[in-house]
Amino acid sequence: MPSSSQSEALFEKARGRMPGGVSSPVRAFGKVGGTPRYISRASGAHLWDEDGNQLLDFCMAWGPAILGHSHPAVVEAVTRTARDGLAFGTTHRNEVRLAELVLSAFPEAQLARFVVSGTEAVQTAIRLARGHTGRPLTLKFTGCYHGHVDSLLVKAGSGVVTQGLSDSLGVPEGLAATTVVVPLDDEQALAQAFEAYGPRLAAAIVEPLPANNGLLVQRKAWLEALRAHCTKNGTVLIFDEVINGFRFHFGGYGRNVGVTPDLTTLGKILGGGLPVAAVVGKREILSKLAPLGAVYQAGTMAGNPVALAAGIATLEELQKPGVYEKLEALGAHLEAGWKKHAKGLSMARIGSLFWPYLDARPVPTTAEGIDAEVVGRFHARYRTWLDKGVYLPPSGYEVGFLSTAHTPADVDRLLEVLFSEA
Ligand SMILES: Cc1ncc(COP(=O)(O)O)c(C=O)c1O
């Protein structure tokens, strides 16, 4: 059993000083039990903890590290930029370059606004949609996570189409009620929602590939139906691509399925490990943002030059030939190995994202279809895997991530650890 005494001592101290000892809840290992590992270094596909244990990482900072940790080109760009100043609080060249790169990846978009987190990007997109349409409501789908925006921290009430009830204390009822919630993968529920609320819906927001509550792959026909309802009702369609953006090719998942949104939110990979997020979309809508328009949004740290340098270096690496082919090949290797070793258990996989669903039934496509007992199997085994040096996201509801730093042998090791009996 590897030692974790340093991690334990740090966690003990942290718990006395920070709520739950963490800066973000899932890091507390609440679902899988035990002590979170305190990481002192990350390189390539590996992490090292304070006790000197090496871990093969399939969490990859929850997505940003698509090139592996500490990629030399990204670290070099950050270091070089930092020498010239950490923050200017005004305009600079890196903003123009990153805007150019991002807009080339989303041809339907003409303008980009940089912010600091995915949550902030979503908050901005929702406000923008309300300001653009003059309407109050947002349609969202059960199981999609869009950051901790007040009005989106909602669950559905009973019934297929419901106005939201808050999942969190501290969200006024009236604010939660501005969100209408329906299940994914259900054309009838969509039609009912637009029938009941269409003229008051400012926005419909969806992860086109929902990847925050398992990996719930949606049918193209369902996404097309959503697009059609939005167009017909004058509702702004927002694709939340904070996880998906730049993950499968140099652009968004919308292009994988041939459905085009009005606005897209980005984060994670966009900052290559530093805090960068964005809203991109049609000029007609983005022009409503201050200083051009009357929808207010601002940020001291928005467009930080060092963070943007990491984003630029990451996107430039991703544009090199063969990168996405390599990620797809690794994903396919995992899928083939899974079929061989997983004893009939299921896994969802799109490109370099995967979700183990440790059951013989097919992977569900809706949040309602996820069996908590199946996810519990992941939680029960997690610490054994960790002790063998494999670091998966510490929740069975989260997806795993592959990066260009992983090798087929790393994937084989993952399978061996997950499915060896010892
Ligand atoms: C689809 C999606 N939207 C929004 C967010 C929120 O981003 P952040 O954690 O940077 O605020 C996340 C984070 O996981 C996400 O996956």
The ligand as an SDF file (V2000), in Angstrom:
LIG
                    3D

 16 16  0  0  0  0  0  0  0  0999 V2000
  -19.9290   22.1220  -19.8440 C   0  0  0  0  0  0  0  0  0  0  0  0
  -19.4000   22.9740  -18.7270 C   0  0  0  0  0  0  0  0  0  0  0  0
  -19.8330   24.2370  -18.6040 N   0  0  0  0  0  0  0  0  0  0  0  0
  -19.3820   25.0550  -17.6450 C   0  0  0  0  0  0  0  0  0  0  0  0
  -18.4470   24.6260  -16.7320 C   0  0  0  0  0  0  0  0  0  0  0  0
  -17.9430   25.5630  -15.6870 C   0  0  0  0  0  0  0  0  0  0  0  0
  -16.6090   25.9000  -15.9600 O   0  0  0  0  0  0  0  0  0  0  0  0
  -15.6600   26.4270  -14.7850 P   0  0  0  0  0  0  0  0  0  0  0  0
  -15.4560   25.2800  -13.8640 O   0  0  0  0  0  0  0  0  0  0  0  0
  -14.4140   26.8730  -15.5040 O   0  0  0  0  0  0  0  0  0  0  0  0
  -16.3860   27.5670  -14.1340 O   0  0  0  0  0  0  0  0  0  0  0  0
  -17.9730   23.3240  -16.8040 C   0  0  0  0  0  0  0  0  0  0  0  0
  -16.9930   22.8070  -15.8270 C   0  0  0  0  0  0  0  0  0  0  0  0
  -16.7680   21.6560  -15.6800 O   0  0  0  0  0  0  0  0  0  0  0  0
  -18.4530   22.4850  -17.8440 C   0  0  0  0  0  0  0  0  0  0  0  0
  -18.0070   21.2320  -17.9750 O   0  0  0  0  0  0  0  0  0  0  0  0
  1  2  1  0
  2  3  1  0
  2 15  2  0
  3  4  2  0
  4  5  1  0
  5  6  1  0
  5 12  2  0
  6  7  1  0
  7  8  1  0
  8  9  2  0
  8 10  1  0
  8 11  1  0
 12 13  1  0
 12 15  1  0
 13 14  2  0
 15 16  1  0
M  END
$$$$
